[in-house]
Amino acid sequence: MSVAKKDKKIILQKPNLVEDGAGGWKTPQGEDKYLSVATVWAEAWKPKTVTAQATGTMLSELTRNHVIWRRSDVKKGWRARV
C-alpha cells in the first residue's frame, strides 16, 4: 500500500451504546446512534454495483471499499463516513 494512494479522508464511527436499565446495552434512537472516533486517510477502491430486476422493479446495490492503515481499536459493527 502506498501513502500516495491514501488521498481521501473518512470518519470512523463506532456504535453509541447506552445502558438499558436491565443490565444490557442498546443504541439510542435518533441522530446519535454512532460516535465519531477518528478521521483517517484512506484509499478508495473502485465501487462495485449489482443490478437485478424483481417484480417489475430495478434493484441496485452499490458497495464502496476503502483501505486504511491497520488500527487495533476498529471492531465489527463500526462504519465509515465518506
PDB file of N, CA, C and O in Angstrom:
ATOM      1  N   MET A   1       0.838  -1.181   0.000  1.00  0.00           N
ATOM      2  CA  MET A   1       0.000   0.000   0.000  1.00  0.00           C
ATOM      3  C   MET A   1       0.880   1.240   0.000  1.00  0.00           C
ATOM      4  O   MET A   1       1.842   1.351   0.760  1.00  0.00           O
ATOM      5  N   SER A   2       0.527   2.143  -0.854  1.00  0.00           N
ATOM      6  CA  SER A   2       1.290   3.366  -0.997  1.00  0.00           C
ATOM      7  C   SER A   2       0.630   4.507  -0.227  1.00  0.00           C
ATOM      8  O   SER A   2      -0.595   4.608  -0.170  1.00  0.00           O
ATOM      9  N   VAL A   3       1.453   5.353   0.358  1.00  0.00           N
ATOM     10  CA  VAL A   3       0.932   6.525   1.056  1.00  0.00           C
ATOM     11  C   VAL A   3       0.254   7.456   0.059  1.00  0.00           C
ATOM     12  O   VAL A   3      -0.752   8.085   0.388  1.00  0.00           O
ATOM     13  N   ALA A   4       0.783   7.550  -1.137  1.00  0.00           N
ATOM     14  CA  ALA A   4       0.237   8.456  -2.150  1.00  0.00           C
ATOM     15  C   ALA A   4      -1.183   8.082  -2.559  1.00  0.00           C
ATOM     16  O   ALA A   4      -1.949   8.955  -2.966  1.00  0.00           O
ATOM     17  N   LYS A   5      -1.550   6.813  -2.462  1.00  0.00           N
ATOM     18  CA  LYS A   5      -2.900   6.378  -2.846  1.00  0.00           C
ATOM     19  C   LYS A   5      -3.941   6.710  -1.780  1.00  0.00           C
ATOM     20  O   LYS A   5      -5.136   6.739  -2.073  1.00  0.00           O
ATOM     21  N   LYS A   6      -3.510   6.954  -0.573  1.00  0.00           N
ATOM     22  CA  LYS A   6      -4.449   7.291   0.502  1.00  0.00           C
ATOM     23  C   LYS A   6      -4.725   8.790   0.439  1.00  0.00           C
ATOM     24  O   LYS A   6      -4.088   9.583   1.133  1.00  0.00           O
ATOM     25  N   ASP A   7      -5.681   9.162  -0.403  1.00  0.00           N
ATOM     26  CA  ASP A   7      -5.941  10.574  -0.673  1.00  0.00           C
ATOM     27  C   ASP A   7      -7.346  11.015  -0.277  1.00  0.00           C
ATOM     28  O   ASP A   7      -7.739  12.139  -0.590  1.00  0.00           O
ATOM     29  N   LYS A   8      -8.109  10.168   0.400  1.00  0.00           N
ATOM     30  CA  LYS A   8      -9.461  10.507   0.851  1.00  0.00           C
ATOM     31  C   LYS A   8      -9.500  10.468   2.370  1.00  0.00           C
ATOM     32  O   LYS A   8      -8.909   9.583   2.988  1.00  0.00           O
ATOM     33  N   LYS A   9     -10.192  11.424   2.968  1.00  0.00           N
ATOM     34  CA  LYS A   9     -10.383  11.407   4.421  1.00  0.00           C
ATOM     35  C   LYS A   9     -11.743  10.781   4.718  1.00  0.00           C
ATOM     36  O   LYS A   9     -12.751  11.158   4.120  1.00  0.00           O
ATOM     37  N   ILE A  10     -11.764   9.831   5.638  1.00  0.00           N
ATOM     38  CA  ILE A  10     -13.017   9.229   6.086  1.00  0.00           C
ATOM     39  C   ILE A  10     -13.082   9.323   7.608  1.00  0.00           C
ATOM     40  O   ILE A  10     -12.061   9.443   8.285  1.00  0.00           O
ATOM     41  N   ILE A  11     -14.296   9.267   8.124  1.00  0.00           N
ATOM     42  CA  ILE A  11     -14.512   9.337   9.571  1.00  0.00           C
ATOM     43  C   ILE A  11     -14.919   7.951  10.056  1.00  0.00           C
ATOM     44  O   ILE A  11     -15.901   7.385   9.574  1.00  0.00           O
ATOM     45  N   LEU A  12     -14.176   7.408  11.000  1.00  0.00           N
ATOM     46  CA  LEU A  12     -14.524   6.118  11.602  1.00  0.00           C
ATOM     47  C   LEU A  12     -15.494   6.374  12.741  1.00  0.00           C
ATOM     48  O   LEU A  12     -15.268   7.245  13.581  1.00  0.00           O
ATOM     49  N   GLN A  13     -16.585   5.601  12.760  1.00  0.00           N
ATOM     50  CA  GLN A  13     -17.598   5.763  13.796  1.00  0.00           C
ATOM     51  C   GLN A  13     -17.914   4.418  14.432  1.00  0.00           C
ATOM     52  O   GLN A  13     -17.970   3.391  13.757  1.00  0.00           O
ATOM     53  N   LYS A  14     -18.122   4.446  15.758  1.00  0.00           N
ATOM     54  CA  LYS A  14     -18.499   3.228  16.479  1.00  0.00           C
ATOM     55  C   LYS A  14     -19.919   3.398  17.000  1.00  0.00           C
ATOM     56  O   LYS A  14     -20.377   4.522  17.205  1.00  0.00           O
ATOM     57  N   PRO A  15     -20.624   2.276  17.216  1.00  0.00           N
ATOM     58  CA  PRO A  15     -21.987   2.364  17.748  1.00  0.00           C
ATOM     59  C   PRO A  15     -21.984   3.021  19.125  1.00  0.00           C
ATOM     60  O   PRO A  15     -21.117   2.743  19.953  1.00  0.00           O
ATOM     61  N   ASN A  16     -22.952   3.885  19.360  1.00  0.00           N
ATOM     62  CA  ASN A  16     -23.123   4.552  20.654  1.00  0.00           C
ATOM     63  C   ASN A  16     -24.031   3.668  21.501  1.00  0.00           C
ATOM     64  O   ASN A  16     -25.248   3.672  21.319  1.00  0.00           O
ATOM     65  N   LEU A  17     -23.448   2.917  22.418  1.00  0.00           N
ATOM     66  CA  LEU A  17     -24.222   2.013  23.276  1.00  0.00           C
ATOM     67  C   LEU A  17     -24.464   2.674  24.631  1.00  0.00           C
ATOM     68  O   LEU A  17     -23.543   3.198  25.258  1.00  0.00           O
ATOM     69  N   VAL A  18     -25.718   2.638  25.066  1.00  0.00           N
ATOM     70  CA  VAL A  18     -26.088   3.171  26.379  1.00  0.00           C
ATOM     71  C   VAL A  18     -26.758   2.060  27.184  1.00  0.00           C
ATOM     72  O   VAL A  18     -27.346   1.140  26.616  1.00  0.00           O
ATOM     73  N   GLU A  19     -26.664   2.154  28.506  1.00  0.00           N
ATOM     74  CA  GLU A  19     -27.279   1.131  29.359  1.00  0.00           C
ATOM     75  C   GLU A  19     -28.794   1.170  29.205  1.00  0.00           C
ATOM     76  O   GLU A  19     -29.395   2.240  29.110  1.00  0.00           O
ATOM     77  N   ASP A  20     -29.403  -0.019  29.182  1.00  0.00           N
ATOM     78  CA  ASP A  20     -30.863  -0.090  29.005  1.00  0.00           C
ATOM     79  C   ASP A  20     -31.619  -0.190  30.329  1.00  0.00           C
ATOM     80  O   ASP A  20     -32.847  -0.280  30.331  1.00  0.00           O
ATOM     81  N   GLY A  21     -30.906  -0.176  31.448  1.00  0.00           N
ATOM     82  CA  GLY A  21     -31.554  -0.229  32.758  1.00  0.00           C
ATOM     83  C   GLY A  21     -31.841  -1.642  33.234  1.00  0.00           C
ATOM     84  O   GLY A  21     -32.292  -1.831  34.363  1.00  0.00           O
ATOM     85  N   ALA A  22     -31.590  -2.631  32.400  1.00  0.00           N
ATOM     86  CA  ALA A  22     -31.825  -4.022  32.781  1.00  0.00           C
ATOM     87  C   ALA A  22     -30.537  -4.840  32.725  1.00  0.00           C
ATOM     88  O   ALA A  22     -30.575  -6.068  32.645  1.00  0.00           O
ATOM     89  N   GLY A  23     -29.400  -4.152  32.767  1.00  0.00           N
ATOM     90  CA  GLY A  23     -28.118  -4.841  32.754  1.00  0.00           C
ATOM     91  C   GLY A  23     -27.542  -5.047  31.369  1.00  0.00           C
ATOM     92  O   GLY A  23     -26.489  -5.670  31.230  1.00  0.00           O
ATOM     93  N   GLY A  24     -28.197  -4.547  30.354  1.00  0.00           N
ATOM     94  CA  GLY A  24     -27.712  -4.703  28.985  1.00  0.00           C
ATOM     95  C   GLY A  24     -27.399  -3.365  28.348  1.00  0.00           C
ATOM     96  O   GLY A  24     -27.323  -2.335  29.019  1.00  0.00           O
ATOM     97  N   TRP A  25     -27.219  -3.403  27.044  1.00  0.00           N
ATOM     98  CA  TRP A  25     -26.873  -2.213  26.281  1.00  0.00           C
ATOM     99  C   TRP A  25     -27.792  -2.097  25.080  1.00  0.00           C
ATOM    100  O   TRP A  25     -28.268  -3.102  24.554  1.00  0.00           O
ATOM    101  N   LYS A  26     -28.041  -0.861  24.645  1.00  0.00           N
ATOM    102  CA  LYS A  26     -28.852  -0.621  23.452  1.00  0.00           C
ATOM    103  C   LYS A  26     -28.336   0.620  22.747  1.00  0.00           C
ATOM    104  O   LYS A  26     -27.583   1.405  23.322  1.00  0.00           O
ATOM    105  N   THR A  27     -28.752   0.794  21.480  1.00  0.00           N
ATOM    106  CA  THR A  27     -28.405   2.009  20.750  1.00  0.00           C
ATOM    107  C   THR A  27     -29.559   2.991  20.880  1.00  0.00           C
ATOM    108  O   THR A  27     -30.719   2.596  20.762  1.00  0.00           O
ATOM    109  N   PRO A  28     -29.264   4.254  21.118  1.00  0.00           N
ATOM    110  CA  PRO A  28     -30.332   5.240  21.288  1.00  0.00           C
ATOM    111  C   PRO A  28     -31.043   5.542  19.971  1.00  0.00           C
ATOM    112  O   PRO A  28     -30.502   5.284  18.895  1.00  0.00           O
ATOM    113  N   GLN A  29     -32.237   6.081  20.057  1.00  0.00           N
ATOM    114  CA  GLN A  29     -32.986   6.494  18.876  1.00  0.00           C
ATOM    115  C   GLN A  29     -32.495   7.871  18.439  1.00  0.00           C
ATOM    116  O   GLN A  29     -32.015   8.653  19.260  1.00  0.00           O
ATOM    117  N   GLY A  30     -32.615   8.165  17.154  1.00  0.00           N
ATOM    118  CA  GLY A  30     -32.269   9.495  16.673  1.00  0.00           C
ATOM    119  C   GLY A  30     -30.911   9.553  15.999  1.00  0.00           C
ATOM    120  O   GLY A  30     -30.396   8.555  15.495  1.00  0.00           O
ATOM    121  N   GLU A  31     -30.348  10.753  16.006  1.00  0.00           N
ATOM    122  CA  GLU A  31     -29.113  11.038  15.277  1.00  0.00           C
ATOM    123  C   GLU A  31     -27.847  10.481  15.922  1.00  0.00           C
ATOM    124  O   GLU A  31     -26.843  10.291  15.235  1.00  0.00           O
ATOM    125  N   ASP A  32     -27.875  10.221  17.211  1.00  0.00           N
ATOM    126  CA  ASP A  32     -26.642   9.837  17.904  1.00  0.00           C
ATOM    127  C   ASP A  32     -26.457   8.329  18.037  1.00  0.00           C
ATOM    128  O   ASP A  32     -26.031   7.854  19.090  1.00  0.00           O
ATOM    129  N   LYS A  33     -26.768   7.570  16.990  1.00  0.00           N
ATOM    130  CA  LYS A  33     -26.571   6.122  17.033  1.00  0.00           C
ATOM    131  C   LYS A  33     -25.097   5.743  16.908  1.00  0.00           C
ATOM    132  O   LYS A  33     -24.697   4.654  17.320  1.00  0.00           O
ATOM    133  N   TYR A  34     -24.288   6.641  16.337  1.00  0.00           N
ATOM    134  CA  TYR A  34     -22.857   6.392  16.176  1.00  0.00           C
ATOM    135  C   TYR A  34     -22.050   7.565  16.709  1.00  0.00           C
ATOM    136  O   TYR A  34     -22.471   8.719  16.619  1.00  0.00           O
ATOM    137  N   LEU A  35     -20.881   7.253  17.267  1.00  0.00           N
ATOM    138  CA  LEU A  35     -19.958   8.270  17.774  1.00  0.00           C
ATOM    139  C   LEU A  35     -18.730   8.309  16.876  1.00  0.00           C
ATOM    140  O   LEU A  35     -18.173   7.263  16.542  1.00  0.00           O
ATOM    141  N   SER A  36     -18.307   9.494  16.486  1.00  0.00           N
ATOM    142  CA  SER A  36     -17.098   9.637  15.674  1.00  0.00           C
ATOM    143  C   SER A  36     -15.881   9.375  16.548  1.00  0.00           C
ATOM    144  O   SER A  36     -15.762   9.918  17.646  1.00  0.00           O
ATOM    145  N   VAL A  37     -14.975   8.532  16.044  1.00  0.00           N
ATOM    146  CA  VAL A  37     -13.791   8.144  16.805  1.00  0.00           C
ATOM    147  C   VAL A  37     -12.538   8.795  16.237  1.00  0.00           C
ATOM    148  O   VAL A  37     -11.717   9.321  16.988  1.00  0.00           O
ATOM    149  N   ALA A  38     -12.385   8.765  14.906  1.00  0.00           N
ATOM    150  CA  ALA A  38     -11.169   9.293  14.295  1.00  0.00           C
ATOM    151  C   ALA A  38     -11.428   9.650  12.837  1.00  0.00           C
ATOM    152  O   ALA A  38     -12.326   9.102  12.197  1.00  0.00           O
ATOM    153  N   THR A  39     -10.627  10.573  12.328  1.00  0.00           N
ATOM    154  CA  THR A  39     -10.604  10.877  10.907  1.00  0.00           C
ATOM    155  C   THR A  39      -9.279  10.354  10.380  1.00  0.00           C
ATOM    156  O   THR A  39      -8.216  10.712  10.886  1.00  0.00           O
ATOM    157  N   VAL A  40      -9.348   9.497   9.353  1.00  0.00           N
ATOM    158  CA  VAL A  40      -8.147   8.837   8.836  1.00  0.00           C
ATOM    159  C   VAL A  40      -8.074   8.986   7.322  1.00  0.00           C
ATOM    160  O   VAL A  40      -9.078   9.240   6.657  1.00  0.00           O
ATOM    161  N   TRP A  41      -6.868   8.822   6.796  1.00  0.00           N
ATOM    162  CA  TRP A  41      -6.663   8.817   5.353  1.00  0.00           C
ATOM    163  C   TRP A  41      -6.950   7.421   4.829  1.00  0.00           C
ATOM    164  O   TRP A  41      -6.585   6.425   5.452  1.00  0.00           O
ATOM    165  N   ALA A  42      -7.615   7.357   3.665  1.00  0.00           N
ATOM    166  CA  ALA A  42      -7.997   6.065   3.090  1.00  0.00           C
ATOM    167  C   ALA A  42      -7.782   6.061   1.583  1.00  0.00           C
ATOM    168  O   ALA A  42      -7.776   7.104   0.929  1.00  0.00           O
ATOM    169  N   GLU A  43      -7.609   4.868   1.063  1.00  0.00           N
ATOM    170  CA  GLU A  43      -7.544   4.654  -0.385  1.00  0.00           C
ATOM    171  C   GLU A  43      -8.901   4.119  -0.825  1.00  0.00           C
ATOM    172  O   GLU A  43      -9.359   3.097  -0.315  1.00  0.00           O
ATOM    173  N   ALA A  44      -9.542   4.795  -1.758  1.00  0.00           N
ATOM    174  CA  ALA A  44     -10.860   4.370  -2.249  1.00  0.00           C
ATOM    175  C   ALA A  44     -10.673   3.404  -3.409  1.00  0.00           C
ATOM    176  O   ALA A  44      -9.988   3.719  -4.382  1.00  0.00           O
ATOM    177  N   TRP A  45     -11.279   2.233  -3.304  1.00  0.00           N
ATOM    178  CA  TRP A  45     -11.258   1.271  -4.393  1.00  0.00           C
ATOM    179  C   TRP A  45     -12.450   1.528  -5.299  1.00  0.00           C
ATOM    180  O   TRP A  45     -13.414   2.180  -4.898  1.00  0.00           O
ATOM    181  N   LYS A  46     -12.384   1.023  -6.498  1.00  0.00           N
ATOM    182  CA  LYS A  46     -13.462   1.197  -7.469  1.00  0.00           C
ATOM    183  C   LYS A  46     -14.754   0.592  -6.912  1.00  0.00           C
ATOM    184  O   LYS A  46     -14.746  -0.545  -6.440  1.00  0.00           O
ATOM    185  N   PRO A  47     -15.877   1.344  -6.962  1.00  0.00           N
ATOM    186  CA  PRO A  47     -17.151   0.833  -6.443  1.00  0.00           C
ATOM    187  C   PRO A  47     -17.644  -0.374  -7.247  1.00  0.00           C
ATOM    188  O   PRO A  47     -17.406  -0.476  -8.450  1.00  0.00           O
ATOM    189  N   LYS A  48     -18.331  -1.277  -6.561  1.00  0.00           N
ATOM    190  CA  LYS A  48     -18.952  -2.441  -7.210  1.00  0.00           C
ATOM    191  C   LYS A  48     -20.454  -2.211  -7.246  1.00  0.00           C
ATOM    192  O   LYS A  48     -21.045  -1.801  -6.247  1.00  0.00           O
ATOM    193  N   THR A  49     -21.068  -2.471  -8.379  1.00  0.00           N
ATOM    194  CA  THR A  49     -22.519  -2.327  -8.492  1.00  0.00           C
ATOM    195  C   THR A  49     -23.135  -3.639  -8.942  1.00  0.00           C
ATOM    196  O   THR A  49     -22.576  -4.360  -9.769  1.00  0.00           O
ATOM    197  N   VAL A  50     -24.292  -3.928  -8.383  1.00  0.00           N
ATOM    198  CA  VAL A  50     -25.077  -5.110  -8.753  1.00  0.00           C
ATOM    199  C   VAL A  50     -26.491  -4.620  -9.016  1.00  0.00           C
ATOM    200  O   VAL A  50     -27.092  -3.940  -8.184  1.00  0.00           O
ATOM    201  N   THR A  51     -27.015  -4.972 -10.184  1.00  0.00           N
ATOM    202  CA  THR A  51     -28.367  -4.564 -10.539  1.00  0.00           C
ATOM    203  C   THR A  51     -29.171  -5.806 -10.898  1.00  0.00           C
ATOM    204  O   THR A  51     -28.679  -6.692 -11.597  1.00  0.00           O
ATOM    205  N   ALA A  52     -30.405  -5.868 -10.419  1.00  0.00           N
ATOM    206  CA  ALA A  52     -31.281  -7.007 -10.693  1.00  0.00           C
ATOM    207  C   ALA A  52     -32.702  -6.494 -10.874  1.00  0.00           C
ATOM    208  O   ALA A  52     -33.061  -5.417 -10.399  1.00  0.00           O
ATOM    209  N   GLN A  53     -33.490  -7.283 -11.565  1.00  0.00           N
ATOM    210  CA  GLN A  53     -34.888  -6.920 -11.747  1.00  0.00           C
ATOM    211  C   GLN A  53     -35.743  -7.896 -10.954  1.00  0.00           C
ATOM    212  O   GLN A  53     -35.592  -9.112 -11.066  1.00  0.00           O
ATOM    213  N   ALA A  54     -36.644  -7.340 -10.151  1.00  0.00           N
ATOM    214  CA  ALA A  54     -37.534  -8.163  -9.333  1.00  0.00           C
ATOM    215  C   ALA A  54     -38.915  -7.537  -9.328  1.00  0.00           C
ATOM    216  O   ALA A  54     -39.067  -6.358  -9.008  1.00  0.00           O
ATOM    217  N   THR A  55     -39.898  -8.306  -9.672  1.00  0.00           N
ATOM    218  CA  THR A  55     -41.309  -7.880  -9.706  1.00  0.00           C
ATOM    219  C   THR A  55     -41.501  -6.538 -10.406  1.00  0.00           C
ATOM    220  O   THR A  55     -42.192  -5.649  -9.908  1.00  0.00           O
ATOM    221  N   GLY A  56     -40.872  -6.417 -11.572  1.00  0.00           N
ATOM    222  CA  GLY A  56     -41.042  -5.219 -12.376  1.00  0.00           C
ATOM    223  C   GLY A  56     -40.303  -3.987 -11.875  1.00  0.00           C
ATOM    224  O   GLY A  56     -40.537  -2.885 -12.371  1.00  0.00           O
ATOM    225  N   THR A  57     -39.418  -4.154 -10.906  1.00  0.00           N
ATOM    226  CA  THR A  57     -38.669  -3.041 -10.340  1.00  0.00           C
ATOM    227  C   THR A  57     -37.180  -3.324 -10.447  1.00  0.00           C
ATOM    228  O   THR A  57     -36.746  -4.464 -10.277  1.00  0.00           O
ATOM    229  N   MET A  58     -36.407  -2.302 -10.726  1.00  0.00           N
ATOM    230  CA  MET A  58     -34.957  -2.453 -10.772  1.00  0.00           C
ATOM    231  C   MET A  58     -34.392  -2.269  -9.366  1.00  0.00           C
ATOM    232  O   MET A  58     -34.693  -1.282  -8.694  1.00  0.00           O
ATOM    233  N   LEU A  59     -33.580  -3.211  -8.929  1.00  0.00           N
ATOM    234  CA  LEU A  59     -32.915  -3.138  -7.625  1.00  0.00           C
ATOM    235  C   LEU A  59     -31.425  -2.950  -7.875  1.00  0.00           C
ATOM    236  O   LEU A  59     -30.838  -3.660  -8.691  1.00  0.00           O
ATOM    237  N   SER A  60     -30.816  -2.009  -7.184  1.00  0.00           N
ATOM    238  CA  SER A  60     -29.386  -1.756  -7.341  1.00  0.00           C
ATOM    239  C   SER A  60     -28.709  -1.713  -5.982  1.00  0.00           C
ATOM    240  O   SER A  60     -29.285  -1.265  -4.991  1.00  0.00           O
ATOM    241  N   GLU A  61     -27.476  -2.190  -5.960  1.00  0.00           N
ATOM    242  CA  GLU A  61     -26.676  -2.151  -4.736  1.00  0.00           C
ATOM    243  C   GLU A  61     -25.302  -1.630  -5.101  1.00  0.00           C
ATOM    244  O   GLU A  61     -24.685  -2.109  -6.053  1.00  0.00           O
ATOM    245  N   LEU A  62     -24.818  -0.651  -4.353  1.00  0.00           N
ATOM    246  CA  LEU A  62     -23.511  -0.062  -4.576  1.00  0.00           C
ATOM    247  C   LEU A  62     -22.656  -0.331  -3.348  1.00  0.00           C
ATOM    248  O   LEU A  62     -23.047   0.003  -2.230  1.00  0.00           O
ATOM    249  N   THR A  63     -21.497  -0.930  -3.553  1.00  0.00           N
ATOM    250  CA  THR A  63     -20.581  -1.227  -2.461  1.00  0.00           C
ATOM    251  C   THR A  63     -19.285  -0.470  -2.701  1.00  0.00           C
ATOM    252  O   THR A  63     -18.678  -0.576  -3.767  1.00  0.00           O
ATOM    253  N   ARG A  64     -18.865   0.300  -1.693  1.00  0.00           N
ATOM    254  CA  ARG A  64     -17.604   1.027  -1.776  1.00  0.00           C
ATOM    255  C   ARG A  64     -16.653   0.466  -0.738  1.00  0.00           C
ATOM    256  O   ARG A  64     -17.032   0.249   0.413  1.00  0.00           O
ATOM    257  N   ASN A  65     -15.425   0.233  -1.145  1.00  0.00           N
ATOM    258  CA  ASN A  65     -14.404  -0.253  -0.231  1.00  0.00           C
ATOM    259  C   ASN A  65     -13.328   0.802  -0.070  1.00  0.00           C
ATOM    260  O   ASN A  65     -12.924   1.452  -1.035  1.00  0.00           O
ATOM    261  N   HIS A  66     -12.868   0.965   1.165  1.00  0.00           N
ATOM    262  CA  HIS A  66     -11.777   1.873   1.479  1.00  0.00           C
ATOM    263  C   HIS A  66     -10.730   1.109   2.271  1.00  0.00           C
ATOM    264  O   HIS A  66     -11.063   0.284   3.123  1.00  0.00           O
ATOM    265  N   VAL A  67      -9.471   1.383   1.989  1.00  0.00           N
ATOM    266  CA  VAL A  67      -8.363   0.742   2.694  1.00  0.00           C
ATOM    267  C   VAL A  67      -7.704   1.799   3.577  1.00  0.00           C
ATOM    268  O   VAL A  67      -7.357   2.887   3.117  1.00  0.00           O
ATOM    269  N   ILE A  68      -7.539   1.451   4.865  1.00  0.00           N
ATOM    270  CA  ILE A  68      -6.867   2.348   5.809  1.00  0.00           C
ATOM    271  C   ILE A  68      -5.686   1.605   6.420  1.00  0.00           C
ATOM    272  O   ILE A  68      -5.566   0.388   6.276  1.00  0.00           O
ATOM    273  N   TRP A  69      -4.819   2.341   7.101  1.00  0.00           N
ATOM    274  CA  TRP A  69      -3.733   1.691   7.829  1.00  0.00           C
ATOM    275  C   TRP A  69      -4.326   0.903   8.992  1.00  0.00           C
ATOM    276  O   TRP A  69      -5.350   1.291   9.553  1.00  0.00           O
ATOM    277  N   ARG A  70      -3.691  -0.180   9.343  1.00  0.00           N
ATOM    278  CA  ARG A  70      -4.190  -1.058  10.402  1.00  0.00           C
ATOM    279  C   ARG A  70      -4.342  -0.303  11.717  1.00  0.00           C
ATOM    280  O   ARG A  70      -3.461   0.453  12.128  1.00  0.00           O
ATOM    281  N   ARG A  71      -5.484  -0.528  12.366  1.00  0.00           N
ATOM    282  CA  ARG A  71      -5.770   0.051  13.680  1.00  0.00           C
ATOM    283  C   ARG A  71      -6.255  -1.070  14.587  1.00  0.00           C
ATOM    284  O   ARG A  71      -7.057  -1.903  14.166  1.00  0.00           O
ATOM    285  N   SER A  72      -5.783  -1.100  15.811  1.00  0.00           N
ATOM    286  CA  SER A  72      -6.160  -2.171  16.735  1.00  0.00           C
ATOM    287  C   SER A  72      -7.506  -1.906  17.405  1.00  0.00           C
ATOM    288  O   SER A  72      -8.071  -2.816  18.012  1.00  0.00           O
ATOM    289  N   ASP A  73      -8.038  -0.681  17.312  1.00  0.00           N
ATOM    290  CA  ASP A  73      -9.280  -0.364  18.011  1.00  0.00           C
ATOM    291  C   ASP A  73     -10.532  -0.555  17.163  1.00  0.00           C
ATOM    292  O   ASP A  73     -11.634  -0.508  17.710  1.00  0.00           O
ATOM    293  N   VAL A  74     -10.416  -0.769  15.853  1.00  0.00           N
ATOM    294  CA  VAL A  74     -11.585  -0.923  14.988  1.00  0.00           C
ATOM    295  C   VAL A  74     -12.205  -2.307  15.199  1.00  0.00           C
ATOM    296  O   VAL A  74     -11.516  -3.326  15.160  1.00  0.00           O
ATOM    297  N   LYS A  75     -13.508  -2.317  15.420  1.00  0.00           N
ATOM    298  CA  LYS A  75     -14.226  -3.566  15.703  1.00  0.00           C
ATOM    299  C   LYS A  75     -15.348  -3.787  14.696  1.00  0.00           C
ATOM    300  O   LYS A  75     -15.703  -2.880  13.944  1.00  0.00           O
ATOM    301  N   LYS A  76     -15.897  -4.985  14.686  1.00  0.00           N
ATOM    302  CA  LYS A  76     -17.054  -5.297  13.859  1.00  0.00           C
ATOM    303  C   LYS A  76     -18.227  -4.412  14.297  1.00  0.00           C
ATOM    304  O   LYS A  76     -18.444  -4.203  15.491  1.00  0.00           O
ATOM    305  N   GLY A  77     -18.971  -3.900  13.330  1.00  0.00           N
ATOM    306  CA  GLY A  77     -20.100  -3.048  13.630  1.00  0.00           C
ATOM    307  C   GLY A  77     -19.806  -1.562  13.473  1.00  0.00           C
ATOM    308  O   GLY A  77     -20.723  -0.741  13.498  1.00  0.00           O
ATOM    309  N   TRP A  78     -18.518  -1.208  13.310  1.00  0.00           N
ATOM    310  CA  TRP A  78     -18.170   0.184  13.076  1.00  0.00           C
ATOM    311  C   TRP A  78     -18.528   0.541  11.646  1.00  0.00           C
ATOM    312  O   TRP A  78     -18.740  -0.345  10.819  1.00  0.00           O
ATOM    313  N   ARG A  79     -18.597   1.840  11.345  1.00  0.00           N
ATOM    314  CA  ARG A  79     -18.859   2.278   9.980  1.00  0.00           C
ATOM    315  C   ARG A  79     -17.935   3.429   9.623  1.00  0.00           C
ATOM    316  O   ARG A  79     -17.311   4.042  10.489  1.00  0.00           O
ATOM    317  N   ALA A  80     -17.862   3.706   8.327  1.00  0.00           N
ATOM    318  CA  ALA A  80     -17.042   4.800   7.825  1.00  0.00           C
ATOM    319  C   ALA A  80     -17.942   5.802   7.112  1.00  0.00           C
ATOM    320  O   ALA A  80     -18.778   5.418   6.295  1.00  0.00           O
ATOM    321  N   ARG A  81     -17.773   7.064   7.414  1.00  0.00           N
ATOM    322  CA  ARG A  81     -18.484   8.134   6.714  1.00  0.00           C
ATOM    323  C   ARG A  81     -17.514   8.789   5.764  1.00  0.00           C
ATOM    324  O   ARG A  81     -16.409   9.177   6.142  1.00  0.00           O
ATOM    325  N   VAL A  82     -17.946   8.905   4.524  1.00  0.00           N
ATOM    326  CA  VAL A  82     -17.094   9.490   3.488  1.00  0.00           C
ATOM    327  C   VAL A  82     -17.372  10.964   3.386  1.00  0.00           C
ATOM    328  O   VAL A  82     -16.760  11.653   2.570  1.00  0.00           O
TER     329      VAL A  82
END
